[in-house]
Amino acid sequence: MGTISTRVPDDLEGELEAYLEEERLDRSTAVRKLLSEGLEEWRREQALKRLAADEVTFTKAAQLAKMSVWEFAQLAKEHDITWISGDHLEDDLEEL
């Protein structure tokens, strides 16, 4: 397991302390959890952005987001992103 060390502003550290207390976590566990959740959200945003830009197929976007196609379909729907395009439709059907 790697080690990450960083300095944070006082207000962010105060929020982290409140999070530690509320969630009853030690600092390392809390930071790992928050980092993991942040990266998960980033992966989803990137996948949605690439899908909307027609850079990837729907199936590839779901893989990038590390979600099932059904979960990703719901996420795309919530963000009002249409993924059925003529160029990628056949690729999506082949991947499914």
C-alpha positions as CSV (number, residue, x, y, z in Angstrom):
1,M,0.0,0.0,0.0
2,G,1.4,3.4,-1.0
3,T,1.6,6.5,1.2
4,I,0.3,9.9,0.4
5,S,1.2,13.0,2.5
6,T,-0.4,16.4,1.9
7,R,-1.0,19.7,3.6
8,V,-4.6,21.0,3.8
9,P,-6.1,24.4,4.7
10,D,-7.3,24.8,8.2
11,D,-10.9,24.9,7.3
12,L,-10.6,21.6,5.3
13,E,-8.9,20.0,8.3
14,G,-11.7,21.2,10.5
15,E,-14.2,19.5,8.2
16,L,-12.2,16.4,8.2
17,E,-12.1,16.3,12.0
18,A,-15.9,16.7,12.1
19,Y,-16.2,13.8,9.6
20,L,-13.9,11.6,11.7
21,E,-16.0,12.2,14.7
22,E,-19.3,11.7,12.9
23,E,-18.3,8.6,11.1
24,R,-16.2,7.3,14.0
25,L,-13.1,6.6,11.8
26,D,-9.4,7.1,12.3
27,R,-7.8,9.7,10.1
28,S,-6.1,7.2,7.7
29,T,-9.3,5.2,7.1
30,A,-11.4,8.4,6.6
31,V,-8.9,9.9,4.1
32,R,-8.9,6.6,2.2
33,K,-12.7,6.5,2.1
34,L,-13.0,10.1,1.0
35,L,-10.3,9.7,-1.7
36,S,-12.0,6.5,-3.0
37,E,-15.4,8.2,-3.1
38,G,-14.0,11.2,-4.8
39,L,-12.2,9.1,-7.5
40,E,-15.4,7.1,-8.0
41,E,-17.3,10.2,-8.7
42,W,-14.6,11.5,-11.0
43,R,-14.6,8.3,-13.0
44,R,-18.4,8.6,-13.5
45,E,-18.2,12.2,-14.5
46,Q,-15.4,11.4,-17.0
47,A,-17.4,8.5,-18.5
48,L,-20.5,10.6,-18.8
49,K,-18.5,13.4,-20.4
50,R,-16.9,11.1,-22.9
51,L,-20.2,9.4,-23.7
52,A,-21.9,12.8,-24.3
53,A,-19.0,13.8,-26.6
54,D,-19.5,10.6,-28.5
55,E,-15.9,9.6,-27.8
56,V,-16.8,6.1,-26.5
57,T,-19.6,3.6,-26.8
58,F,-22.1,3.3,-24.0
59,T,-20.6,-0.1,-23.0
60,K,-17.1,1.4,-22.8
61,A,-18.3,4.3,-20.8
62,A,-19.9,2.0,-18.3
63,Q,-16.6,0.1,-18.0
64,L,-14.7,3.4,-17.5
65,A,-17.2,4.3,-14.7
66,K,-16.7,0.8,-13.3
67,M,-20.5,0.3,-13.3
68,S,-22.8,-2.3,-14.7
69,V,-24.5,-1.2,-18.0
70,W,-27.8,-1.0,-16.1
71,E,-26.4,1.2,-13.3
72,F,-24.7,3.4,-15.9
73,A,-27.9,3.6,-18.0
74,Q,-29.7,5.0,-14.9
75,L,-26.9,7.5,-14.3
76,A,-26.9,8.6,-17.9
77,K,-30.7,9.0,-17.7
78,E,-30.4,11.1,-14.5
79,H,-27.9,13.4,-16.3
80,D,-30.1,13.5,-19.4
81,I,-27.4,12.0,-21.7
82,T,-28.5,10.1,-24.7
83,W,-26.1,7.5,-25.9
84,I,-27.7,5.9,-28.9
85,S,-25.9,7.1,-31.9
86,G,-25.6,5.5,-35.3
87,D,-21.8,5.3,-35.1
88,H,-21.6,3.4,-31.9
89,L,-24.9,1.5,-31.8
90,E,-23.5,-1.6,-33.6
91,D,-20.3,-1.5,-31.3
92,D,-22.5,-1.4,-28.2
93,L,-24.6,-4.3,-29.4
94,E,-21.5,-6.4,-30.1
95,E,-20.0,-5.6,-26.7
96,L,-23.2,-6.7,-25.0
